[in-house]
Amino acid sequence: MTDDGAPWVGTAVYDDGSGRVGLVMGHDGPHLQLRPLGGGRAWDAEPSRLRPLGPAELLSARVAEANARSRTGLGLAGIRGAPHTGPEEHDAR
């Protein structure tokens, strides 16, 4: 936390105002910009409504983000043990 109580850039936080988890990306006047852990559109948040995530909460949020990515088929390339979704699965036999 900075001297004024705001989380540092790069800190994973829970935004009580939106009910979302995000990474602090920067400051814009009285607000902080947060971005979802897996990337995406940033949003503004009031520093007073944020709290840093504990290790277990961060792990849970990362697992939820990875599960969401796997349901859409995104982000699986190059991950050992990931299911094959294309024609290359049949070519490998």
N, C-alpha and C positions, 0 to 999 in steps of 0.2 A: 504494500500500500504506500502511496505517496504521502507527503507531509499533510496534504489536505484531506486524506482519507480515501482518495480515489484509487482504484486498482491500477497497477502498472500495465502498460501496453504488453500484450501477449498473455495476460492472465485469463484463465477460463473462469467465467462467472455465471451465476444464475441471476436473470433479470426478473425480479418480482413483478414489475410492471407489465411484462408481456408473457411471463411464464415460460420463457425460453432460456436455453443455455447458449452462450456465445463466447468468443474471444474478444478481448478489448483490442481494437485496431487503432484507436486514436482519440483525440479530444477535439471538439468543435464547440467553442464557447462553454456554456454550462453543461453540455451533454458529452457523453462518450459514444463512440461508434462501436457497435458490436457486430460480429459476423458469425454465422453458424460454424460449428466445429469442422464440418466437412466442406466448408466454402458455401458461397451463395450471397444473396443480397444482404447488405449491411443495414442496420437500423440504429436509430438514436435511442439512448437510454439515460435516465437520470442517475447519477452516481449514488444518490441516497437509496435507490431501490435495488442496488447490486450487492451481491456477496460472493466472495471467492468460493469456488468449489473445493471440497475436501478430496483427498485421493480416491476414496471409494466412489464419490459422486462423479468425479471426472472419468474414472474407468467405466462406470455405468453409462455415462453419456457417450463415450467413445464407442462402446459396444452397440448401443442403440443406433448410432450413426452408421456403423459398419453393417448392421443388420438391415437398415433401411436401404443402404447402397446395394446390398446383395439381392434384395427383393426386386430392384429395378434392373439388375444385371449390369450395373455400372461399377467400375473400379475393381473388377475381378481379374483382369489381365495380369499375368505375371505372379499371381499369388499361388504358391504351392498348395495343391489340394483343392483349388477352386474348381467347380464343375465347368465342363466345357459346354458352350452353348451354340457353337457354330459347326460347320461341316468338317472342320479339322479334327473333331472327335472321331469321326469314322475313318479318316485318312490315317490316323495314328495306329490303327489296329493292324 
